[in-house]
């Protein structure tokens, strides 16, 4: 069970930084930076990811459930977007 938008952490409002891995996945999975920003705008919840210090954000894109993996960098105050993928039922 994830948290609701009203209790999201401070890092949620930080500037985004995209990894090269994400940029490759954007091409493979046919979504753009604008699509990704829109997904994050309508994010529904977040929870810890399987990798320590990363978070899984639940959202929707083109009517389907998606997960966006982010890693806050508190030193630089950047929210690093690691990857995004459709969630299979």
C-alpha positions in Angstrom: 0.0 0.0 0.0 1.4 3.4 -1.0 1.0 6.9 0.3 -1.5 9.4 -1.0 -0.5 12.6 -2.7 -1.1 14.8 0.4 1.7 13.2 2.3 4.3 13.1 -0.4 7.9 14.0 0.6 9.7 17.2 -0.2 11.7 15.5 -3.0 8.5 15.2 -5.0 8.8 18.9 -6.0 12.5 18.8 -6.9 13.7 19.3 -10.5 13.8 16.1 -12.5 16.9 14.5 -14.0 16.7 11.6 -16.5 19.1 8.7 -16.6 20.5 7.4 -19.9 18.7 4.2 -19.1 15.4 6.1 -18.9 16.1 7.8 -22.3 16.6 4.4 -23.9 13.4 3.0 -22.3 11.5 6.1 -23.6 12.4 5.1 -27.1 11.7 1.4 -26.6 8.4 2.0 -24.8 7.2 4.8 -27.1 6.8 7.7 -24.6 8.2 11.2 -24.5 9.5 13.5 -21.8 6.2 15.3 -21.9 4.3 12.0 -21.5 6.6 11.2 -18.5 6.0 14.6 -16.9 2.2 14.2 -17.4 2.4 10.7 -15.8 4.2 12.2 -12.7 1.6 15.0 -12.6 -1.2 12.4 -12.2 0.7 10.1 -10.0 -1.6 8.2 -7.6 0.8 6.8 -4.9 4.4 5.8 -4.2 6.1 3.2 -2.2 9.7 1.9 -1.6 11.2 0.1 -4.6 13.1 -3.1 -4.3 16.3 -1.1 -4.6 17.2 0.8 -1.5 16.7 4.6 -1.7 14.5 4.2 -4.8 10.7 4.7 -5.0 8.1 3.2 -7.2 5.5 5.8 -8.3 2.1 4.4 -9.5 0.5 6.3 -12.4 -1.4 5.9 -15.6 -0.5 6.5 -19.3 -2.8 5.9 -22.3 -5.4 4.2 -20.0 -2.9 1.7 -18.6 -1.1 1.4 -15.2 2.5 2.4 -15.2 5.3 2.5 -12.7 8.0 5.2 -12.6 11.1 4.5 -10.6 12.7 7.5 -9.0 15.7 8.1 -6.8 15.9 11.3 -4.8 19.4 13.0 -4.6 19.2 15.1 -1.5 22.7 16.6 -2.0 21.8 18.0 -5.4 18.1 18.3 -4.6 17.2 16.4 -7.8 14.7 13.7 -8.4 16.4 11.2 -10.7 14.0 9.3 -12.9 15.5 5.9 -13.4 13.0 4.1 -15.5 9.2 3.9 -16.4 7.3 0.9 -17.6 3.7 -0.4 -18.0 2.5 -2.6 -15.2 1.3 -6.0 -16.4 -2.0 -7.1 -14.9 
